[in-house]
Structures are given as C-alpha cells and as structure tokens.
Amino acid sequence: MNSINGFEIPLHRSLTEPILMGGAPRTVAIINGTLAAALGLGLQLWFAGAIVWIIGHGAAVYAARKDPAFMEVLVRHVRHKGALTC
C-alpha cells in the first residue's frame, strides 16, 4: 500500500467499532432493560419482565450480529419511509 509520508495516523479500534452491551447496541440494551425493569418492578409482573428482556435482548443481539449499525439504519428507514414510496 502506498502511503504519503506525514499523512498517516494510528487509529484505535474503539473509534470504528459500535458500542455494544452484552452484544446488543447500547441504546437498545438500555431501553430494553428499562422496559423490562418497569414491567418487573413497577407493575410487579416479574415473569413478563424477564420474558420481555430475554426476547428483546436476544433479538437485538441477533440483529447486531447481522449488521452492527442496524439501529442507525432502522432510524434512517423510519425517517425517510414516506419519501421513498413509488
């Protein structure tokens, strides 16, 4: 690879990889955990809260394995959905 002297910098992996919590994107994991805690603690539906957390986190991990930036893609899709109809 040809490089020009003086135009190279070291780049850490943490600047290019998505932030994941337990394999799921951070925002999705926080929202999912908050919803599960609200069900489990607030409404005292312990079993329902655990099921929501397990299914939600599992789905987020599966989607993150397929595409780590799936949340950004989903937000962009929802925002431009009406503009792309034929």
C-alpha positions as CSV (number, residue, x, y, z in Angstrom):
1,M,0.0,0.0,0.0
2,N,1.4,3.4,-1.0
3,S,1.4,6.0,1.7
4,I,2.5,9.5,1.7
5,N,4.9,10.4,4.5
6,G,3.2,12.6,7.1
7,F,-0.3,11.6,6.2
8,E,-0.7,8.6,8.5
9,I,-2.1,8.4,12.0
10,P,-2.7,5.5,14.3
11,L,-6.4,4.7,14.7
12,H,-7.8,2.8,17.6
13,R,-10.3,0.0,17.1
14,S,-12.7,1.7,19.6
15,L,-13.2,4.6,17.3
16,T,-14.5,2.4,14.5
17,E,-16.5,-0.3,16.3
18,P,-20.0,0.2,17.6
19,I,-20.6,0.4,21.4
20,L,-22.3,-2.9,22.5
21,M,-23.6,-4.0,25.8
22,G,-23.8,-7.8,26.0
23,G,-23.7,-8.0,22.2
24,A,-26.6,-5.6,21.7
25,P,-26.3,-1.9,20.7
26,R,-26.0,0.3,23.9
27,T,-29.2,2.3,23.3
28,V,-31.3,-0.8,22.6
29,A,-29.9,-2.6,25.6
30,I,-30.7,0.4,27.9
31,I,-34.2,0.8,26.5
32,N,-34.9,-2.9,26.7
33,G,-33.7,-3.2,30.2
34,T,-35.7,-0.1,31.3
35,L,-38.9,-1.6,29.8
36,A,-38.2,-5.0,31.4
37,A,-37.5,-3.3,34.8
38,A,-40.7,-1.2,34.6
39,L,-42.7,-4.4,34.0
40,G,-40.9,-6.4,36.6
41,L,-40.5,-3.9,39.4
42,G,-43.2,-1.2,38.6
43,L,-46.1,-3.4,37.7
44,Q,-44.8,-6.4,39.7
45,L,-45.0,-8.7,36.6
46,W,-41.7,-10.4,37.2
47,F,-42.2,-13.2,34.7
48,A,-43.4,-10.8,31.9
49,G,-40.4,-8.5,32.6
50,A,-38.0,-11.4,32.3
51,I,-39.6,-12.7,29.1
52,V,-39.5,-9.2,27.5
53,W,-35.8,-8.7,28.5
54,I,-34.8,-12.2,27.2
55,I,-36.7,-11.9,23.9
56,G,-35.8,-8.2,23.3
57,H,-32.1,-8.6,24.1
58,G,-31.9,-11.8,22.1
59,A,-33.4,-10.1,19.1
60,A,-31.1,-7.1,19.4
61,V,-28.0,-9.4,19.7
62,Y,-29.2,-11.3,16.6
63,A,-29.7,-8.1,14.6
64,A,-26.3,-6.7,15.8
65,R,-24.6,-9.9,14.6
66,K,-26.1,-9.4,11.1
67,D,-25.4,-5.6,11.0
68,P,-23.8,-3.8,14.0
69,A,-25.3,-0.5,12.7
70,F,-28.8,-1.8,12.4
71,M,-30.3,0.9,14.7
72,E,-28.9,3.7,12.6
73,V,-30.3,2.0,9.5
74,L,-33.7,1.5,11.2
75,V,-33.9,5.1,12.3
76,R,-33.0,6.3,8.8
77,H,-35.5,3.9,7.2
78,V,-38.3,5.2,9.5
79,R,-37.4,8.8,8.9
80,H,-37.4,8.5,5.0
81,K,-40.1,5.9,4.6
82,G,-42.7,8.3,3.1
83,A,-40.2,9.9,0.7
84,L,-39.2,6.6,-0.9
85,T,-42.7,5.3,-1.8
86,C,-43.5,4.9,-5.5
